[in-house]
Amino acid sequence: MKNMIAIFRKQCKDTLRNKTVLIQFLLFPAITILMAHTVKIPGMPEDFFVNLFATMYIGMAPLTSIAAIISEEKEKNTLRVLVMSNVKPCEYLIGVGGYVWLVCMAGSLVICMAGHYGWKTGLVFMGIMAVGILISLLVGAVIGIGSRTQMMATSITVPVMMVFSFLPMLSLFNGTVGKIARFLYSEQISRMLSQIDSFELTAERISVIGINIFIAALVFMATFRKCDLS
C-alpha cells in the first residue's frame, strides 16, 4: 500500500510537469462547458453536447494518458529504477491506474455538472462513466506495456482512440455505423447516457460491456506476462 501511495503521489507531481498528459484531463471538460452554455440549436436534444463529449472523453483521456505514462517511464528507465527499489509491477499499475481513474472521474464530474441532471441521475451518470473509464484504462495499459517507446505507444494509441471515441458520434448520423459500433463499450455507454432519464440495463448492454471488459482484461494479462514491464 505504501508503494502504491508513493506512485500515486509521484504521478500527481509528474502530471503538473507533463503538459501533454495534463491537457488530456482538462480539454473535454472545458469544451463541454463551453459548448453546453454557448451553442443553442432549435430541436437539439437537451444535454446533447454533454453526452457527446462524455463519450469522447472516455475513449480518449484515460486511454491516451495511461499509455503515455507507462511507455514514457519504460523509455526513460524510470520503471527499471522503481522495480529495483522493490516496487512490484502490479503495485505500479494499480498506483498509476488509480491515479488516472480518479482524475478522469473528477473530469467526469465537471462534465456531469454541465448537464441538467438531478442528484440521482447524476449518480447514474458517474457510475456509467466509471465503468467506461475502467475499460479504457485496461486498453491503454495494454498499449503502454507492449510499447518500447512513447512514440510507438502514440502511433498505436491514435487509431485505437479514434475508433472508441468517434464511432459513437458517427453512429448518431449513420445507421450502418451504428450497427457496427453497437459491439463497442463506448457505443453502449453513449446510448445509456443519451437515455439516462429512462435508464435501463438491457441484456445487450450488459453482454456487450461484459464481453468488452473480459477481452480487455484477457489481453491485458497476456501482454503483462509476455512483455517485461521493467
Steps between C-alpha positions, in 0.01 A plus 500: 500500500786740578652437157167562325446824693853610413437427130172693523675805647775475242244513218333804655830688482591367155167602347554864591828488309371290210274736303418230242332283764352793691314634196330161453329543837396863446409522130163328479353632828589853385355444149184347649434803720568737211278320249219424744463865599567676170353284221120488481345337191122466455393137537830390655451242780566624851855434619602391149855633535533360852423148379712540186814626673460266797527203261797654320663571837472132594650390170792745511614629839560184708624297204756749372610614847588162648661383174716814490598472869602133489682518165688817599619351828608182321693701242673717762577196719304650789313172534824305523608720792163449672515122457856499638360693798271206582189645332309210346355547149145443631551768766619741235206428271245538782662826612508649151161358400336619820639848449382526137158357594448753780610796289274388215212463745563857612480609136181294464352686795565831325331367185207374711458842661471655153185294443151542641501202732349442840711334767363151429553533125843649570597191700392277212702719262812468716452123534482459123810717458689297765447175309599653166815658643601167656478318165695776324768475770546130427530568126746785557708292741528225237638752251738652753636165619542364149677809362876542517491881464252781549498571126400140433223525759370820343490348153289211632285711732375746236309252276368307801387822665325617184306174472371511857427873513379587150293195401228582758481854360480376139231249594271792587494595133547165325297189575753265340776630726265459794450131423877449508570725797238329720758231580732758663471604863527867408192476276296330772609763749401772253155344467459474877598863549259618231216310673608572855161639607346160420811298575468127449759224506397278211646156432684638196667777699606268781634236262689745274663685791575172679662348191701819443625490860586130469691548174685807631597319822606187308721696259638701792605188691650342188698817419609537862641148504663524158662842534758598759348800678837599640 
